Each structure stands twice: as C-alpha cells, then as structure tokens.
C-alpha cells in the first residue's frame, strides 16, 4: 500500500513565492523614474548640456529597471522529493558527470581532485555514474593527481556512505568534522585512516563510478574553442563509452555540497507529467569562501527568471538531456524514431560508432550504457581529434555552441529559443559550492570576459530579439536575456552619470533641481527608496549591512572598469581589430573575510583612479570659487552626489596613500592624472562656450 500511495505523489512541486510589497516598491521606483524623465523633458529647453546628459542616462536606467522588474516579477522554485524517486523508479537513469580544467597553475589540481571525489561519492547507484575529467592543460600533475585520487576514492566513497557524510569533498570535510570523543571507536579509526591520503591501505573492494581522464588534441592552426570545445569532446567521448541520457557538468572548483543532488535533479527531469518539460536543470552558483556573492542575485533575479521560461545555463552545475544537447527541438519529440543516417553524418561527424550512439539517444533509447568502457578507447581517441568537427554541426547546431566566449549563455539561449524550458534545483544544503574569484585583477578579468561574451551574443544573429521574432523564445524571457546581455553597455551611462556631479561643480552648473524647489523630492525620494529597498533585500537574505555597502561599491567599480573594457573589447572584435580570447579565472583558497581591493598596474584600475581624481579636483575648484565668488551655480545636490561617488570609490582614494598591493601604482596614478586634467580642461571649455 505504501508503494501504491507513493506512486501517486509528485516527485516535485512548484512553489510560487508571494512578493506583493516587492512588486509595490518596484512599481513605485518605476513611477518615480518616469516622473523624473517627464520633468527632465519638460524643462529641457531651460537647462544646458548637463541636464540633457542626465536625461539620457536616466532613460537608460529606466529601461534597465524595467528589465529587472520583469525578471523579479514572478518568483518560482521547485520542492523535490528524492525519497519518492527511489520508491517509484527501480531502475534510475545513468548520468555522465563532466569536470573541466584548463590550467594547472590557476586551477590547482587539489581543487579538481576534491571536486571529482565529491562527485564520485554522491548518493546514486555507482554503476549508473561515470565521471569524465577534461584537462585542457595536458598537465602531468593533473593526471597523476587523479590517479592517486582514484585510489583514495576506493576508501573515501565507502566511508562517506557508511557514515552518511554530508560534506564529501575531503578538503572541506576534514578541517571541520573531527569526530567527538563520544563517537564510536570504529568511526574514530576510519576517520584517522581517511586522513592519510597518499597511503593506499587497500582491503576494500567496493565499487566506485567510472573515472575517465581526457586531454584532447590541440594544434596551433586548429581552433579549439576553449571550454565549449572541451565540453563537446567530453560529450562525444562519453557518448561512445557510457552514453547516459543525462549529463552533469561542473567547473573544477565546484564540488558537490549536497550528496543527494543527482537524485534531486532527476526528480525534476523524471517527475513532470510531461517528461519533456525541461531541457536542463540548473543549480545556482554559491561560494564557500564568500557566501554573500551572488546570494541576492540568486534570491531575487534568479528565482524570478525561473517563473518565466526557466533559468539561464550558467556553465556549471547543470544537468542536461543528451538528446537536447544533440540538437533535438521540442516539436521533434513525437518524430524521434525517424532518424536518417546521412543527416546524422553531416551533423555529428564521420565516426560510425558515435553515429550509432547518437541515433540511440535521438530515438529515445537508453540501453546504450556500458559497464565496459575500455573497448571504446580507439574510437574515443578519434572523436577527440582536433580535426574531427570539420564539416559537421558541432558548435553550430549540436553540443555546446561556439561564437561567444560566454558559451554557456549562448547555448542556453538557443535551447530556450527552440521552445524548451529549464528547471531550477535549489536544495538545502546548496547543491554545489565553489571558489569565488578574487576582487583584484583576476576578478576584473573575469568580469571583462563575461561582459565581452555577453555582448558578442547581443550583436550576433542569435540574439534574443531575433529568437523571439522567428523562434520560440518567450517575450519576457527575451527581456530577461536582454538584462544580462546588456551588462557591458551599462558602463557608458553609469560612467557619464558618475562624472556629472564633478562636471557641474567645475562648470558651476547643476543637473539636479535646487533644494528649495519642490521637484527636488523626486530624485531624493528615488534615491532613498531604492537604497532602503536594496538594504531590505540583504537583511531578508540574512546578510549584513556591511555586505550591502561593499557589494554596492563593487557594483559601481566593476561597471565602470571591467564592463567598460568588456564593451571596448567587444567593439574591437565586431570591427575585426581583435579576436576573442578566453581568459581563465584564478581559483585560490582564502578566508571568507578577505574582500580588500588589491591593485596592480593593470588598466582596469585607471577609470576608478581617474574618477577619484576628477571629483577631488571638482571639490578644489568649488572651494576656490566659494571663497572668491560666494555660493551660486552648483547646488547642494551636486556636492552630495559627488561625496557619494567618492565614498563608493573609497578603496581608490585610500589606495592613493598606501603602498604594496593595497596601494595604486605610480604608473596608474600618472595615467589617471593625465585623464583627469583633460577632463577638467574640457569642462572649462564647455563652461566658456555656455
């Protein structure tokens, strides 16, 4: 009776979140923005350049706010029941797990090894799992680390399952999980044995999932397409060896933090009344060394997008259907049996063994999983060859798509444009935890790469606007994609708006209503309500006021530096002056309380330093004018905004007077001083013209 009852219960439920007061505040802010624009437009002829520039910038901010409100409007999550899955489905589907690494120095092997060990130890039938590691660095250190890890896994996996260990990445488990004195003697002894990693104590014959190391062939004159190319090699090799219908991919630093994550994802893939509802299940990114990073984004924007057509593909923590990765459209489901071999050759390349595997997948057959993977080695070498994709549809219609350094967003966008939805897996504890990028040059490079890659998609023929007009991308999902794809473009209005207070002080003009004018309440109310609203979001998420302020400042710094360079880089690519380059982000362990900005002579820090110098010059100009001419022209609002900008860029102000990594190099100060002097001179020229 129990089994009959559980078979009638759903494997997951949709949870719609009430956000009435959030919606009310969203509408109030939008109303104030529109009022400000109307006021600007109605008084434009009575004011000068600063007023017009403020109108243009605020128009951009209003458009961005509309995109944000669209993303947040209908928050949705899914509650899964993995215990029901195991009761209902006796034969769980196989899952292939992919781990990608590309640089043994920036991505230390110890991080990759811990991620692999955490995946091998998840709660899922071991004969249904296979783990593939792509090493694009072809590093002997990575290879031998994985060899040793495979030996240790024979001890680690049974240990985790015997004692129901919840944190299954050894480097996170051992520092914080020493058994108490009241623990059993057997547990104490096993725990001590586990902490001698290099020694193979043997004696355990428990099975562990397959572990396959892949280092694909790369040659100088053959484009290898960075991570997207590595993902496609993993897809082909796994298709030959195990051909699981579902594929999980994670970055080398994103270890499995929840041992039930595969079961959780399968609840969503297998639990829908329409089993073809989700093309992929995305788990949001969280970080063990900076828990607050992306927390607000996931809590409000992320959950809101789930309620439209589903979350974006984030490049890690995603469970894909193999047939969808092979290019299957939603309306082709009922015709899955009609496979033409010649078409498969054009799409998938000239490997007959892989064609047979792909045909099984596209026909909806799941019997291709093999426990003997060594017999596929010769053919696996062939499909991993650097020239295998020539003349095929890999990277264009099949697999992870090429054409942008943000290959994950592009691939997810094309999947959504075919009519598919994506699911969202947010278990407790979090599914995966990774290493946050540093806040210095390495973090800036990552942000620049994201901005560049997203703009590459926006300017391509696969942009969301065309996907809505000629594809099956929903209109609101199109707006959600525009929110993220326009990150780089936001640097221009933000930089101009940040410079406006200094411009007005230097030119003795204003871009805000006078304090005595009633209309000053519009921008004042807008500023106060928005800041209190964002602060409320942080408090509700359990974060501190300090986190709110630090992230607020970093948002201004990143937008006017990394995103600005991303925009310039994307523009140069569009005009053929440069080529796309995939920059690997450094993965390092550090304490969670380290959020200082570290400087070097990178050009990323020139805009921020220039902004500080410009506003300091504006203060000096305003003070001299006040002594000689008295107070008139620039209003109190202009000075308030200038002080606020300096507070946001306070790390740069402090960096002017410090040395070492916390100090700004003299080369950067000299460049910024020259730019600041040019800006001041331009302001004086504009003042004399007016």
Residue, then its C-alpha position, 0 to 999 in steps of 0.5 A: x500500500x505504501x508503494x501504491x500511495x507513493x506512486x501517486x505523489x509528485x516527485x516535485x512541486x512548484x512553489x510560487x513565492x508571494x512578493x506583493x510589497x516587492x512588486x509595490x516598491x518596484x512599481x513605485x521606483x518605476x513611477x518615480x523614474x518616469x516622473x523624473x524623465x517627464x520633468x527632465x523633458x519638460x524643462x529641457x529647453x531651460x537647462x544646458x548640456x548637463x541636464x540633457x546628459x542626465x536625461x539620457x542616462x536616466x532613460x537608460x536606467x529606466x529601461x534597465x529597471x524595467x528589465x529587472x522588474x520583469x525578471x523579479x516579477x514572478x518568483x518560482x522554485x521547485x520542492x523535490x522529493x528524492x525519497x519518492x524517486x527511489x520508491x517509484x523508479x527501480x531502475x534510475x537513469x545513468x548520468x555522465x558527470x563532466x569536470x573541466x580544467x584548463x590550467x594547472x597553475x590557476x586551477x590547482x589540481x587539489x581543487x579538481x581532485x576534491x571536486x571529482x571525489x565529491x562527485x564520485x561519492x554522491x548518493x546514486x547507484x555507482x554503476x549508473x555514474x561515470x565521471x569524465x575529467x577534461x584537462x585542457x592543460x595536458x598537465x602531468x600533475x593533473x593526471x597523476x593527481x587523479x590517479x592517486x585520487x582514484x585510489x583514495x576514492x576506493x576508501x573515501x566513497x565507502x566511508x562517506x556512505x557508511x557514515x552518511x557524510x554530508x560534506x564529501x569533498x575531503x578538503x572541506x570535510x576534514x578541517x571541520x568534522x573531527x569526530x567527538x570523543x563520544x563517537x564510536x571507536x570504529x568511526x574514530x579509526x576510519x576517520x584517522x585512516x581517511x586522513x592519510x591520503x597518499x597511503x593506499x591501505x587497500x582491503x576494500x573492494x567496493x565499487x566506485x563510478x567510472x573515472x575517465x581522464x581526457x586531454x584532447x588534441x590541440x594544434x596551433x592552426x586548429x581552433x579549439x574553442x576553449x571550454x565549449x570545445x572541451x565540453x563537446x569532446x567530453x560529450x562525444x567521448x562519453x557518448x561512445x563509452x557510457x552514453x547516459x541520457x543525462x549529463x552533469x557538468x561542473x567547473x573544477x572548483x565546484x564540488x558537490x555540497x549536497x550528496x543527494x543532488x543527482x537524485x534531486x535533479x532527476x526528480x525534476x527531469x523524471x517527475x513532470x507529467x510531461x517528461x519533456x518539460x525541461x531541457x536542463x536543470x540548473x543549480x545556482x552558483x554559491x561560494x564557500x569562501x564568500x557566501x554573500x556573492x551572488x546570494x541576492x542575485x540568486x534570491x531575487x533575479x534568479x528565482x524570478x527568471x525561473x517563473x518565466x521560461x526557466x533559468x539561464x545555463x550558467x556553465x556549471x552545475x547543470x544537468x542536461x538531456x543528451x538528446x537536447x544537447x544533440x540538437x533535438x527541438x521540442x516539436x521533434x519529440x513525437x518524430x524521434x524514431x525517424x532518424x536518417x543516417x546521412x543527416x546524422x553524418x553531416x551533423x555529428x561527424x564521420x565516426x560510425x560508432x558515435x553515429x550509432x550512439x547518437x541515433x540511440x539517444x535521438x530515438x529515445x533509447x537508453x540501453x546504450x550504457x556500458x559497464x565496459x568502457x575500455x573497448x571504446x578507447x580507439x574510437x574515443x581517441x578519434x572523436x577527440x581529434x582536433x580535426x574531427x568537427x570539420x564539416x559537421x554541426x558541432x558548435x553550430x547546431x549540436x553540443x555546446x555552441x561556439x561564437x561567444x566566449x560566454x558559451x554557456x549563455x549562448x547555448x542556453x539561449x538557443x535551447x530556450x529559443x527552440x521552445x524548451x524550458x529549464x528547471x531550477x534545483x535549489x536544495x538545502x544544503x546548496x547543491x554545489x559550492x565553489x571558489x569565488x574569484x578574487x576582487x583584484x585583477x583576476x576578478x576584473x578579468x573575469x568580469x571583462x570576459x563575461x561582459x565581452x561574451x555577453x555582448x558578442x551574443x547581443x550583436x550576433x544573429x542569435x540574439x534574443x530579439x531575433x529568437x523571439x521574432x522567428x523562434x520560440x523564445x518567450x517575450x519576457x524571457x527575451x527581456x530577461x536575456x536582454x538584462x544580462x546581455x546588456x551588462x557591458x553597455x551599462x558602463x557608458x551611462x553609469x560612467x557619464x552619470x558618475x562624472x556629472x556631479x564633478x562636471x557641474x561643480x567645475x562648470x558651476x552648473x547643476x543637473x539636479x533641481x535646487x533644494x528649495x524647489x519642490x521637484x527636488x523630492x523626486x530624485x531624493x525620494x528615488x534615491x532613498x527608496x531604492x537604497x532602503x529597498x536594496x538594504x531590505x533585500x540583504x537583511x531578508x537574505x540574512x546578510x549584513x549591512x556591511x555586505x550591502x555597502x561593499x557589494x554596492x561599491x563593487x557594483x559601481x567599480x566593476x561597471x565602470x572598469x571591467x564592463x567598460x573594457x568588456x564593451x571596448x573589447x567587444x567593439x574591437x572584435x565586431x570591427x575585426x581589430x581583435x579576436x576573442x580570447x578566453x581568459x581563465x579565472x584564478x581559483x585560490x583558497x582564502x578566508x571568507x573575510x578577505x574582500x580588500x581591493x588589491x591593485x596592480x598596474x593593470x588598466x582596469x584600475x585607471x577609470x576608478x583612479x581617474x574618477x577619484x581624481x576628477x571629483x577631488x579636483x571638482x571639490x578644489x575648484x568649488x572651494x576656490x570659487x566659494x571663497x572668491x565668488x560666494x555660493x551660486x551655480x552648483x547646488x547642494x545636490x551636486x556636492x552630495x552626489x559627488x561625496x557619494x561617488x567618492x565614498x563608493x570609490x573609497x578603496x581608490x582614494x585610500x589606495x592613493x596613500x598606501x603602498x604594496x598591493x593595497x596601494x595604486x601604482x605610480x604608473x596608474x596614478x600618472x595615467x589617471x592624472x593625465x585623464x583627469x586634467x583633460x577632463x577638467x580642461x574640457x569642462x572649462x571649455x564647455x563652461x566658456x562656450x555656455 
